Amino acid sequence: MATTAQGVDPAVALEGIGRAYGERVALREVTFALPAGATVAVLGPNGAGKTTLLRILAGLLRPHAGTARVLGAELPREAYRARGRIGLLGHEPMLYRDLTVRENLRFHARLHGVEVARIEELVTQVGLAARADDPVRTLSRGMTQRAAICRTV
C-alpha cells in the first residue's frame, strides 16, 4: 500500500479495485490514496460504479480484484475494525420505520460500538430533538434523511 509524501499511511488506499455484476463491470482497476482529513467527490453518470465504490469503502461489499485499506483496516477481512468509524448514507436511510429516531440511533450505536451518549447532541444538531421519540414512519422524507445523517456520524 502507498504512503503519503510525509511517510504516513493514508486514511483510504485502493489498489487495482475491481467489481463486476455478472458480465457488467462496475469498477476496473480503481487506484487512489486519500490522506486523513481529505475531501473527495465521487462523480459520474448512472451506472458508473459510484455506489459500488462507496459500498466497498464502507466494508459492505467485497471487491472481486485489488486491495483496499480504510483507516488501517484491510477490507473486507478487517472491516469490523473500521465499520464503527465509517458512515455511509446511500439511497435508503437504513432506519427501522417502526422504531423511534432515538431507538434507531441507539441500536446502530450499539451495533457498531459507537458512543450512545452522542445521540442527544446529534438529534439537536439536525433539528430533530422534538421528534426524536416519534417512529420514523411518521417523519417526512427530509426528517428521515436527517435522522439517517445522525446514524452515519
N, C-alpha and C positions, 0 to 999 in steps of 0.2 A: 504494500500500500504506500501511496505517496505521503510525503510530509511537506509542510509549508516551508517557505524560504527561511523561516526562523527555527526550523527543526521541530516544530510542534505538530503532533498528529492532527489532521483536520477533523471537524465535527462530523462531516459526511464525506465518504470517499467511495466512489464506484469505479470499477474497472471492468470493462467489457460486458456490462449487464445486457442480457437478452431475455426476452419473454415472448412466447407465441401462444396463440389460442388456435390449436389445430394448425391449419395451413396459414393462418393470418398472423403475421409477425407484428407485434405491438412495439417491441423495443429491440434495437440491434446495436450492439457494441457501444452502449452508453458509458462514457467515462468522464468523470469530473471529480473535483475535490472542493469542499467549501470549508473555510475556517470558521471557528466558533464566532457567533455574532454577525455573520454574513446574512444578507437577504438575497433571495433568488426568486425570480418569477418564472413559472413554467407556462409557456405559451405554445399554442399550436391549434390546428384545426381539429374538428371532431374526429375521433379515431386515431389520433397521432400517438397515443400512449401516455398522456399526461397522468391520468388516474392510475394506470398500471404502475408508472414510476413512483407515484406518491404512496401507493399501497405497498410496494416493495420497501420503500424507505421507512414506512411505519411498521414493518415486520408482519404485515397481514397477508402477503403474497410472496411466494418463492420465485426467485428468478430461475430461468432454465439454463443460463450461462452467466459467467462472470462472478465477481466477488463484490460484496458490499459491506461497509462498516459504517455504523451510525453511533456516535457518542461512545466510541471504543468497543462497541459490541459487533461481532461478526454476525451478519444476517444470512439466513434465518436461524442458524444454530444457536445464537445467543440473544435472540430477540427479546427474551424475558428480561434481560438486563437493561434494555433501552425503552421498553413499552411504557413504563410509568413516566418517562421523561419526554415522550413524543405525543403531540396532539394532532389529530387529523380530522378535519371536518369536510366530508365529501357531500354528495348529493343528498344523502339520507342523514338525519340528525343522530341516529343511533341512540335514541332515548325510548324507554318503555312508556307508551302512551297512557297506561293506567296508573303509573306511579306519579307522584308529585315531582316538581323540579328538584326539591331537596332530596327526596328519596333516590331519584336517578343519580344525582351528583354524589351522594353518599355511597351508593352501590359502585359506581365507577371508580371513585377514590379508593375504596377498599380493595376492589378488584386489581388495581394497578399499583397499590402501595403508596398512594398519594395522601398527603395530609388532609384529613377531613375538616380540620379547623378553618381551612380557606374558603369553605362553601359560602359562609355569610358575606365575606368580603367580595367574592365573585358575583353573587346574585345582586348585591348592591351596586357594584360597578357597572353591570349591564342593565340596571333598571328593573330588575325582576323581584326585588325584595317583597313587594306587596303581593306577588302572585306565586311565591316560592312554595306554598303549600297547596297549590292547585294542581290537579292532574294535568299532564302535558297535553292530553287530548282536548282540553278546554282552552288552550292557548292559540293565539293567531300564529301564522307561519313565521312572522318576524320574531315573535316572542320565543317560539320553539327554536329558531336559529340562535337566538341569544343564549338560551339555555344550553344548546349544543356547544356554543363557544366556551361556556364555562366548563363543560365536560372536557374540552381539549386542553385547557390550561393546566 
